Amino acid sequence: MGRRLYVGNIPFQASEDDLKELFSKAGEVASTKLIKDAATGRSRGFGFVEMNSDAEAQKAIEMFNDTSFIDRNIVVNEARPQDKKERTPSRDKGGFRDRGSGERR
C-alpha cells in the first residue's frame, strides 16, 4: 500500500489547507497537492495527499472515500504511478502533400 492518495471530485473552492485539515483526522499528512489548470490557475477538481504511513493512508481511504467534503462526495484511493506518454513526432508543416503519393505539391 502506498502512502500517496488520489483524491477526486474535489470542490473547486477547496484549498490545499482544507484537504490537509480533513485528512489530518486520519493521521499525519506529509503533503497535499491540488492540480490546477495551467492556463487559468483554476482547480481541476482532483489532487493528491501523502500520508506519513501506509496504515494512515488506508485509514484515510476508509474514512473519506465517497463521503461529503464541502457539499461534494470525494473519491479517495491509492494513487497509481503516472503513465509515461510517448511523444509523437510533430507533423511536417512544410507544405501540402498529395495524400496518394506522399509528394509535396
Secondary structure, 3 states (H helix, E strand, C coil): CCCEEEEECCCCCCCHHHHHHHHCCCCCEEEEEEEECCCCCCEEEEEEEEECCHHHHHHHHHHHCCEEECCEEEEEEECCCCCCCCCCCCCCCCCCECCCCCCEC
